[in-house]
Amino acid sequence: MSNLSQWLVVAVAAVAAVFLFGLGRKGPELSLQPAVFDIVQLASQSQEIEEGFYVSPVARTRTGEVNFARLEDVSFPMHYHGQSEIAYVLQGEFTLEFADESYRTVGPGELVVIPAGVATGVSGSGDLVLFATPPENERDTVWLEGPMAKRGAKADPTKRPEIVNVAQRIAQGLDRERAGFRFTIAFESKSGSVELFRIEQGVRLHKHPKENHVLYILSGHGKGQIGDKTAEVGPGQVVVIPANVPHKLERVGSEPLDFILFSTPGFNPDDIVWLETQQHTMTMPPAMMSMPAHGFTLHIDAKKHINEMPDFVVHHYCKTLDKNYLQCLLFDSDQPNAHVIGVETIISPEIYAQLPEEERAYWHYHKDEIPLVDATLPGLSDEEIAKVVAALENTYGRVVISWKPGDLAPLGMPSVVNPQSHHGSAWREIVIKATDFSFEVPQVIEGGLVAVTMENDGAELHHLQMARLRDGVSVGQVQKVLAEGPETALFELVEWVGGPSLVSPGGQSHVIVNLPAGQYILLCFIPSADGVPHYAKGMAVPITVTAGSAHTAEPQANVSVTLTDFSFTMPTQIKAGKQIWKVTNKGAQPHEMPIARLMPGKTLQDALRFLETPEGAPPFEFVGGLQGIGSGRTGWAVFDLSSGEYIALCFVPDPVSGKPHFELGMITAFTVK
């Protein structure tokens, strides 16, 4: 890409164009005023300064300038500049030529960063937000081709622009955080910088003594104050905030507010002057509160507080009662018309120790819970946040939800939610490595609800079937059946309690299973190419499970699946992403639920044909699931599913016919979006 303003100009000696807004010349600094522009408005106000090149100025300072530009069928030869230029593509398509004679096409949503001195050529049409720092100066342009080419000038073929897919970069996570916002640096210099920002909730009133800011809103909606004016912003709008102007901005609705920040000079979060400080009541004595409703001022936002809605942000407004109790009202938003959807009671360790053992399962320990729920404290400084977390981390909380967001009114019975149960950290964890052909596992593990991860470090497909020996049965009896068969004879000797299901080499499978104390044997039934099952090659490992030390509330599931003889009852469409499936066997026989992702263009019928006659490459890839569980048992499979077409099936053999259950109808297709 060429100089972001010289894209506008083919440097021909005979042309003495008068460029607007300092483009191509040193222009005066604009008198910046707080403003909100719409891109459509800027486009309608743009003026043609050269054939096929239209510009609408946004802001100019001594250290940088921002413009809207529309280019129509331009073609500019290789050149470079004494300024750095950054372009965000709004629409259209451009082909960039680099000094190493390679090419790259860029389109909407991509940010092109061209440091000073990096040569680029460009052709194409489209709309851009252009940022140059310092401001453009035609005398600093060095043309390498065409009639204005500078004799002896050369480009460095090792240097080229950086191209950033903005949405992907934000989705990958922003690596820096301050009170109320996260950001990452896309370009940085003393004269100017470009950052990608996300406001999860809101940023309280503040100002920047030296920096002028221009924001381009990517997604989400917000409302705020700029100087003495209020403003509402949304996608496609440009916000100008001059230095020293007080301002604040908060999210509106459920979607975070994402934007690109162009700053002149470069953005420095340490230079922020905060003009508001949010107070909280962690140490406020109850006697200071004249009415029970007063004092709920500590604002905490957290996810994983709503069953089946783990990403929903619940807004806590809390106050201290005394040294042992803190109460929080839970709202579905931070707006004046928000609904009270529940309460959280927070107690000290001394009160928790007095609770009956059966009641403790309904409480979560904040030291474990806080890292799991993406908690934020809007409006507090880092120092204030540290103090609040220190005060809370050794306490216990109980969450009661009475109104599920989206319902017309509170429906049914209130539910007690354990936020920890959306993650494996709420249970004991064990990682078992599968190789060709063994399991690396401790000889003794603690029972109860256990999160089990199997890592397949072998070159073959593996699963991990966990089987508890029935009372009076020995490991030798089980090994005798494995050696002599039939495998269905194991049904009388063991209880099937689940385990991580089929996963390809290099992959992982995650489950949560309830392991009663007893003697177990871990098995892999998959046969190698020679027809010998893996348990006969060493993947039959006895272990001991001891009694669990405490009861843990069961996981909160995103999807429920029922297994019967011989079918699956489950949704046909499932949301992509991280999730927990609750799997219950209501059949008379043991059943399992491995799932596989179909290859593009393949169907359930293709999978069935391969299973009947396995020739060539399989039309699917296994991605985990839950191994066999006995009648009446429940287990949980943990997934991170990408979009696509999937199948669930059961390979357990029927004792009567000897056929695997999928041949009796226990196979189904579903879609992940």
ABEGO torsion letter per residue (X at the ends): XBBAAAAABBBBAABBBBBBGGBGBBBBBBBBBBBBBBAAAAAAABBBABBGBBBBBABBBAAEBBBBBBBBGBBBBBBBBABBBBBBBABEBBBBBBAAGBBBBBBBGBBBBBBBGBBBBBBEBEBBBBBBOBBBBAAABBBABEAABBBGBBBBAABBBBBBBAAAAAAAEBABBBBGBBBBBABBBAABBBBBBBBAABBBBBBBAABBBBBBBABEBBBBBBEABBBBBBBGBBBBBBBGBBBBBBBBEABBBBBBBBBOBBBBAAABBBABBBBBAAABBAAABABAABGBABBBBBBGABBGBAABBBBBBBBBABAABBBBBBBABABAABBBAEBBBBBBAAAAAABBAAAAAABBBAAAAAAAAGBBBBGBBAAAAAAAAAAAAABBBBBBBABBBGBABBBEBBBBBBAAAABAAABBBBBBBBBOBBBBBBABBBBEBBBBBBBBABABBBBBBBBBBBBGBBAAAAAAAAAAOBAAAAAAABBBAEEBBBBBBGBBBBBBBBBBBEBBBBBBABBBAAGBBAAAAGBBBBBBBBBBABBBBBBBBABBBBBBOBBBBBBABBBBEBBBBBBBBABABBBBBBBBBBBBGBBAAAAAAAAABBBEBBABBBAEEBBBBBBGBBBBBBBBBBBEBBBBBBABBBAAAGBBAAAAGBBBBBBBX
